[in-house]
Amino acid sequence: MFDRVLVQRRPIPTRTPGGLYLPEKLQKSPREAQVIAVSKGLRNVEGKFNPLGVFVGDTVLLQEHRGDPIKWNGEDYLLVREEHILAKVVLLEHKSKGAKDIPDMRTLPKA
């Protein structure tokens, strides 16, 4: 019971990033969710809690059809076990470099 995570799924997209409307049969429940609350973790043999690997505010990727739906204050949530979380989503800032900025990059000879 102590390995539970309360998450809130992202809204179901009704349009593609390009602005096209998606038919209802293609509108799948998103597997991406935001962590709202985290339990203490599981007890080890010494009786101490092993903390979970996710934290409030993390974005996670869930297995499909897992968890217990909960409605609270008019909002929909999902209570999932930590083992049903596939990954933690981490966005990295990436600055694009041109070929001239990369020391190993060589210009190909013109054909």
N, C-alpha and C positions, 0 to 999 in steps of 0.2 A: 504494500500500500504506500510505502514511503518513496517509491521511485516514480511518482506521478508528476506530470508537468501540465499546467493549464495553458492552452494556446488559443489564439484567435486566428482563424484562417483569413487570408486576404479575400477581398470581394471577388465574386465570380465574374470574370471578364465577359462582357457582352459585345465587345469590339476587338478587332485585331489592332496591333500597334499602328497599322496604316489607316485605321478608321473604318474598316469594313465591319458590318454587323455580323455576328456569329449566330447561326441557327441554334435553337434551344438544344437540339440533340448533340451539338458540339461544345456546349458550355459545360465543361467538367468542373467539379469542385476542386479548387486549387489545393495542391499539396504543400504549398508554402504557407507558413504561419509565423506569427510573432509570439514569443514566450511572454505570458502575463504573470505567472507565478510558478515557483519551483518548490517542491517538498524538500525535507531535510536530507533525503537519500536513504539508502539501505544500510541496515546495521551489519557490521562485520562480526567476526567471532568474539571479539573483545567487547562487543556491545556499543561501540562507537559508530557514529554515522559516517558513511563514505559519501561525500557530497556529489551531486550530479554534475555532469559536464556542460550543462547549459545554464544560462543566467537570464534573469528578467531583461527583456528588451532584445534578446537574440532573435534572429530570424532562422527558422529551421525548415527542413524538408521532411515531410511525414510519409509513412507508408500509407497506401490507399486503404480505405475501409477499416481503419483502426481508431480506437478511442471511443469514449462515451460523450455524446453531445450533452451540453448543459446550456440552459437559457438562464441568464441572470441580468437583472436590471434592463431587460429588453434587448440584450446583446446575446449573440450565439458564440459559445465557446466549445472547446473540445478538451477532454481530460485524457491524456495519453501516457503510456508508460515510456520511460526513457529508451527502452530497447526498440520502440517503434519509431524513433526519430532516426532517419537515415543519415542526415548531415546537418551541420551548422553552416549557414550561408554567410560568407565573409566577403565583403566587397573591397577590392584593392584599388587604390588610385594608381592609374597607369598614365605616364606621360609618354606620348609617342615621340620617337626619335627618328630623324631622317637618316639616310645612309651615310651622310657626311659626319654625323655625330657619333657613329659607332666605329671604334677604331679597327675592328676586324673586318669590316665591310669593304670589299674591293669592287671597283666598277668593272662590269663585264665589258669585254672588248666589243666594239660595234661590228656587226656582221656585214 
